[in-house]
Amino acid sequence: MGETHPDEDAENGRREERRMSVMESLSRHSALSFEVFPPRTEAGRRELLEPGGVLERLYREEPDFLCCSYGAGGADAGKNLEVLDTVVSAGRNQAMTQLTCAGNTAEGLREQLRNYLAHGVRQVMAIRGGEARMSGGLSDEAELVKLIRREFGNEFLVAADGAPEGEPLGSSFESEITRLKAIQDGGADFLITRLCWDTDIFHGWLDGIRAAGVTLPVMAGVAPVVDQAATIRTALATGGCAIPEDLCRLLSDYWIYPNPFVKDPFDAEVERKRVQFRAEGIAYTVRQIRLYRQWGVDGIHLLTQNRAEDVLTIARATREPSF
């Protein structure tokens, strides 16, 4: 039997400690994570990465991990890695990368995973990212999870996405169960759901997957409601995420004329509406999170849009006895 080097033993111990830290938070139904995206401009880069910026402010809430999104085919891979390097080097939080099947070959994914390991990134969220299969490629998240486990064992903590509203083009609940069971059987550690503002849909999905035998811990993906245009844009960008009646009413009550996408609206009350919509939207998001926790989710994954103030307000408010 071969012997391990003391340095290797120490790294194995640290890896297991990181894994258990997240899984213990999930077992207590108290996991918290934040998701940022690679900055698109130099100003955005400074705001996110430099001292006193968004990442440093998020660290203070002591999330279980910070996740950086990833464009299909690795379009943002370099910028994604810069963000993750910053998180790892700060040494205050664990770093997770998204990784998509779409636009990637199996060998390309292996190379990227080896590179992430070399940079100290040991958490991966496996997502399909659109129509994926191509020559040498993978078809879905389950195949990516299997590849990670086959090639890297337990080197990575692996999450995959749950879809409370199904696939963007529509699918049956039975196909969602089949997909999730394949992910579970492939060796994923937990699920992070896609955005779902409709709490009734979410509740039905959560109860349904549990009844069907999907036992993986679930973190609910939540996008704070703080800006009209961003809320509508986010719903459309996720493939048609439903906007429920109570959220529609909130959008309507503070509608900015002619519409919130106009740079210089003629609405005389635009500033008041923006301030009030943000306050009401934060309260709406806090209520949503509390409902999800009552229903037994194991954690909350907050999409930050690279803004710290709003998500920190929400994260702290959900820890208050009332809001």
C-alpha positions as CSV (number, residue, x, y, z in Angstrom):
1,M,0.0,0.0,0.0
2,G,1.4,3.4,-1.0
3,E,2.1,6.1,1.6
4,T,0.7,9.6,1.4
5,H,2.9,12.7,1.9
6,P,2.1,14.8,5.1
7,D,1.3,17.8,2.8
8,E,-1.2,15.6,0.9
9,D,-2.8,14.4,4.1
10,A,-3.1,18.0,5.3
11,E,-4.7,19.1,2.0
12,N,-7.1,16.1,2.1
13,G,-8.1,17.1,5.7
14,R,-8.7,20.7,4.6
15,R,-10.8,19.5,1.6
16,E,-13.0,17.4,3.8
17,E,-13.3,20.2,6.3
18,R,-14.6,22.5,3.6
19,R,-17.0,19.9,2.4
20,M,-18.4,19.2,5.8
21,S,-18.7,22.9,6.6
22,V,-21.2,23.4,3.7
23,M,-23.0,20.1,4.3
24,E,-23.4,20.8,8.0
25,S,-25.0,24.2,7.2
26,L,-27.3,22.4,4.8
27,S,-28.2,19.9,7.5
28,R,-29.1,22.7,9.8
29,H,-31.3,24.3,7.1
30,S,-29.2,27.5,7.5
31,A,-26.9,27.6,4.5
32,L,-26.4,31.0,2.8
33,S,-24.5,31.8,-0.4
34,F,-24.2,34.8,-2.8
35,E,-23.8,34.7,-6.5
36,V,-21.9,37.4,-8.5
37,F,-21.2,37.6,-12.2
38,P,-17.9,38.5,-14.0
39,P,-17.7,42.3,-14.4
40,R,-18.2,43.6,-17.9
41,T,-16.4,46.9,-17.5
42,E,-13.3,48.2,-15.8
43,A,-15.5,50.3,-13.5
44,G,-17.5,47.2,-12.6
45,R,-14.3,45.2,-12.0
46,R,-13.1,47.8,-9.5
47,E,-16.5,48.0,-7.8
48,L,-16.6,44.2,-7.4
49,L,-13.0,43.3,-6.7
50,E,-11.0,46.1,-5.1
51,P,-10.6,46.7,-1.4
52,G,-13.9,47.9,0.1
53,G,-15.9,46.6,-2.9
54,V,-18.8,44.3,-3.2
55,L,-16.9,41.1,-2.5
56,E,-15.4,42.4,0.7
57,R,-18.9,43.6,1.9
58,L,-20.3,40.2,1.1
59,Y,-17.6,38.4,3.1
60,R,-18.8,40.1,6.3
61,E,-22.0,38.2,6.2
62,E,-20.0,35.0,6.4
63,P,-21.8,33.0,3.7
64,D,-21.0,29.3,3.2
65,F,-19.7,30.1,-0.2
66,L,-19.5,32.8,-3.0
67,C,-20.4,31.6,-6.5
68,C,-19.4,33.2,-9.7
69,S,-21.5,32.7,-12.8
70,Y,-20.1,31.3,-16.1
71,G,-21.1,31.9,-19.7
72,A,-22.0,29.1,-22.0
73,G,-18.9,27.7,-23.7
74,G,-16.7,29.5,-21.2
75,A,-17.2,32.9,-22.7
76,D,-16.5,34.5,-19.3
77,A,-14.0,31.9,-18.1
78,G,-11.1,34.3,-17.7
79,K,-13.1,36.9,-15.9
80,N,-14.8,34.2,-13.9
81,L,-11.5,32.9,-12.7
82,E,-10.3,36.4,-11.7
83,V,-13.3,36.7,-9.4
84,L,-12.7,33.3,-7.9
85,D,-9.0,34.0,-7.4
86,T,-9.9,37.1,-5.5
87,V,-12.3,35.1,-3.2
88,V,-9.7,32.3,-2.7
89,S,-6.8,34.7,-2.0
90,A,-8.9,36.6,0.6
91,G,-9.2,33.3,2.5
92,R,-12.5,34.3,4.2
93,N,-15.0,32.3,2.1
94,Q,-15.1,29.3,-0.2
95,A,-15.4,29.8,-3.9
96,M,-17.8,28.1,-6.3
97,T,-17.8,28.3,-10.1
98,Q,-20.7,27.5,-12.4
99,L,-19.8,25.2,-15.2
100,T,-22.0,24.6,-18.2
101,C,-22.3,21.7,-20.7
102,A,-23.3,24.0,-23.5
103,G,-20.5,24.8,-25.9
104,N,-18.0,22.6,-24.1
105,T,-16.5,19.3,-25.0
106,A,-15.9,16.6,-22.4
107,E,-12.1,17.1,-22.7
108,G,-12.5,20.9,-22.4
109,L,-14.5,20.5,-19.2
110,R,-11.8,18.2,-17.8
111,E,-9.2,20.8,-18.5
112,Q,-11.2,23.6,-17.0
113,L,-11.9,21.5,-13.8
114,R,-8.1,20.8,-13.5
115,N,-7.5,24.5,-13.8
116,Y,-10.0,25.3,-11.1
117,L,-8.4,22.8,-8.8
118,A,-5.0,24.4,-9.4
119,H,-6.5,27.8,-8.4
120,G,-8.0,26.4,-5.2
121,V,-11.6,26.3,-6.4
122,R,-13.2,23.1,-5.1
123,Q,-16.9,23.8,-5.5
124,V,-18.8,23.4,-8.8
125,M,-22.4,24.1,-9.8
126,A,-23.2,21.9,-12.8
127,I,-25.7,23.5,-15.2
128,R,-26.8,22.6,-18.8
129,G,-26.7,26.1,-20.1
130,G,-28.9,25.5,-23.2
131,E,-28.9,22.8,-25.8
132,A,-25.7,21.1,-25.0
133,R,-24.9,18.0,-27.0
134,M,-22.2,18.4,-29.6
135,S,-19.3,16.4,-30.9
136,G,-17.5,15.2,-27.8
137,G,-19.9,17.1,-25.5
138,L,-22.3,16.3,-22.7
139,S,-26.1,16.4,-22.9
140,D,-27.1,17.6,-19.4
141,E,-26.1,18.3,-15.8
142,A,-26.3,14.6,-14.8
143,E,-23.6,13.7,-17.3
144,L,-21.4,16.6,-16.1
145,V,-21.9,15.4,-12.5
146,K,-20.9,11.9,-13.5
147,L,-17.8,13.2,-15.3
148,I,-16.7,15.1,-12.2
149,R,-17.1,12.1,-9.9
150,R,-15.5,9.7,-12.4
151,E,-12.5,11.9,-13.1
152,F,-12.0,13.8,-9.8
153,G,-13.7,11.7,-7.1
154,N,-14.5,13.9,-4.2
155,E,-12.1,16.7,-5.1
156,F,-15.1,18.9,-5.7
157,L,-18.3,19.6,-3.8
158,V,-20.9,19.4,-6.6
159,A,-24.2,21.3,-6.8
160,A,-26.7,21.1,-9.7
161,D,-29.7,23.1,-10.6
162,G,-33.3,22.4,-9.7
163,A,-36.1,23.8,-12.0
164,P,-39.3,24.5,-10.1
165,E,-40.9,25.8,-13.3
166,G,-39.4,23.2,-15.5
167,E,-37.3,23.8,-18.6
168,P,-37.7,27.1,-20.5
169,L,-39.6,25.5,-23.4
170,G,-41.8,23.6,-21.0
171,S,-41.6,20.0,-19.7
172,S,-43.6,17.7,-17.5
173,F,-43.0,17.3,-13.8
174,E,-42.2,13.7,-14.4
175,S,-39.3,14.7,-16.7
176,E,-38.0,17.0,-13.9
177,I,-38.1,14.1,-11.5
178,T,-36.2,11.9,-14.0
179,R,-33.6,14.7,-14.4
180,L,-33.1,15.2,-10.7
181,K,-32.9,11.5,-9.9
182,A,-30.1,11.2,-12.6
183,I,-28.3,14.1,-10.9
184,Q,-28.7,12.5,-7.5
185,D,-27.6,9.1,-8.7
186,G,-24.6,10.7,-10.5
187,G,-23.2,11.9,-7.1
188,A,-24.3,15.5,-6.7
189,D,-24.1,16.9,-3.2
190,F,-27.0,19.3,-3.3
191,L,-29.3,21.4,-5.5
192,I,-29.5,25.1,-6.1
193,T,-32.8,26.1,-7.7
194,R,-33.3,28.4,-10.6
195,L,-35.2,31.6,-9.9
196,C,-38.8,31.1,-9.0
197,W,-40.9,34.0,-7.7
198,D,-44.1,32.0,-7.7
199,T,-44.1,30.6,-4.2
200,D,-47.1,28.2,-4.9
201,I,-45.1,26.7,-7.8
202,F,-42.0,26.4,-5.7
203,H,-43.9,24.7,-2.8
204,G,-45.5,22.2,-5.1
205,W,-42.2,21.4,-6.7
206,L,-40.4,20.9,-3.3
207,D,-43.1,18.7,-1.9
208,G,-43.3,16.8,-5.2
209,I,-39.6,16.0,-5.5
210,R,-39.4,14.8,-1.9
211,A,-42.4,12.5,-2.4
212,A,-40.7,11.1,-5.5
213,G,-37.6,10.2,-3.6
214,V,-35.2,13.1,-4.4
215,T,-33.4,13.6,-1.1
216,L,-30.6,16.0,-2.0
217,P,-30.5,19.2,0.1
218,V,-32.1,22.2,-1.6
219,M,-30.9,25.8,-1.7
220,A,-33.5,28.2,-3.0
221,G,-32.2,30.6,-5.7
222,V,-33.6,34.0,-4.9
223,A,-33.3,37.3,-6.9
224,P,-34.0,40.3,-4.7
225,V,-36.9,42.5,-6.0
226,V,-35.4,46.0,-5.8
227,D,-35.7,47.6,-9.2
228,Q,-38.6,47.4,-11.7
229,A,-36.6,47.1,-14.9
230,A,-34.2,44.6,-13.4
231,T,-37.0,42.4,-12.1
232,I,-38.7,42.2,-15.5
233,R,-35.4,41.7,-17.3
234,T,-34.4,38.9,-14.9
235,A,-37.7,37.1,-15.4
236,L,-37.2,37.2,-19.2
237,A,-33.6,36.3,-19.1
238,T,-34.3,33.1,-17.2
239,G,-36.5,31.7,-20.0
240,G,-39.8,33.1,-19.0
241,C,-39.8,32.9,-15.2
242,A,-43.4,33.5,-14.0
243,I,-44.3,36.8,-12.3
244,P,-47.1,36.0,-9.8
245,E,-50.1,38.2,-9.1
246,D,-48.7,39.8,-6.0
247,L,-45.5,40.7,-7.7
248,C,-47.4,42.0,-10.7
249,R,-49.4,44.2,-8.4
250,L,-46.2,45.6,-6.8
251,L,-44.8,46.4,-10.2
252,S,-48.1,48.1,-11.2
253,D,-48.4,50.1,-7.9
254,Y,-45.1,51.9,-8.5
255,W,-45.0,51.8,-12.3
256,I,-42.7,54.4,-13.8
257,Y,-44.1,56.1,-17.0
258,P,-43.8,55.5,-19.8
259,N,-41.9,52.4,-18.7
260,P,-39.0,51.6,-16.3
261,F,-36.6,50.8,-19.2
262,V,-36.6,54.5,-20.4
263,K,-33.4,56.3,-19.4
264,D,-35.2,59.6,-18.7
265,P,-38.8,58.9,-17.9
266,F,-41.3,61.7,-17.9
267,D,-42.9,60.5,-14.6
268,A,-42.8,63.3,-12.1
269,E,-42.8,60.9,-9.2
270,V,-40.0,58.7,-10.5
271,E,-37.7,59.1,-7.5
272,R,-40.4,58.5,-4.9
273,K,-41.6,55.4,-6.8
274,R,-38.1,54.0,-7.1
275,V,-37.5,54.4,-3.4
276,Q,-40.8,52.9,-2.4
277,F,-40.6,50.0,-4.8
278,R,-37.2,49.1,-3.4
279,A,-38.5,49.2,0.2
280,E,-41.6,47.1,-0.8
281,G,-39.5,44.8,-2.9
282,I,-37.1,44.1,-0.1
283,A,-40.0,43.3,2.2
284,Y,-41.5,41.0,-0.5
285,T,-38.2,39.1,-0.9
286,V,-37.8,38.7,2.8
287,R,-41.3,37.2,3.0
288,Q,-40.5,34.9,0.1
289,I,-37.4,33.6,1.9
290,R,-39.2,33.0,5.1
291,L,-41.8,31.0,3.3
292,Y,-39.1,28.9,1.7
293,R,-37.5,28.2,5.1
294,Q,-40.9,27.3,6.6
295,W,-41.3,24.8,3.8
296,G,-38.0,23.1,4.6
297,V,-35.4,24.4,2.2
298,D,-31.9,23.8,3.4
299,G,-30.4,27.1,2.4
300,I,-30.8,30.4,0.4
301,H,-28.7,31.3,-2.6
302,L,-29.0,35.1,-3.3
303,L,-28.3,36.5,-6.7
304,T,-26.6,39.8,-6.0
305,Q,-26.4,41.4,-9.5
306,N,-23.0,42.6,-8.1
307,R,-24.8,44.9,-5.6
308,A,-24.0,44.3,-1.9
309,E,-26.3,46.7,-0.1
310,D,-29.7,45.2,-1.1
311,V,-28.8,41.6,-0.6
312,L,-27.1,42.3,2.8
313,T,-30.2,44.1,3.9
314,I,-32.3,41.1,2.9
315,A,-29.9,38.5,4.4
316,R,-29.9,40.3,7.7
317,A,-33.6,41.0,7.8
318,T,-34.4,37.3,7.4
319,R,-32.5,36.6,10.6
320,E,-34.7,39.1,12.5
321,P,-37.8,37.8,14.4
322,S,-40.0,40.1,12.3
323,F,-39.7,42.5,9.4
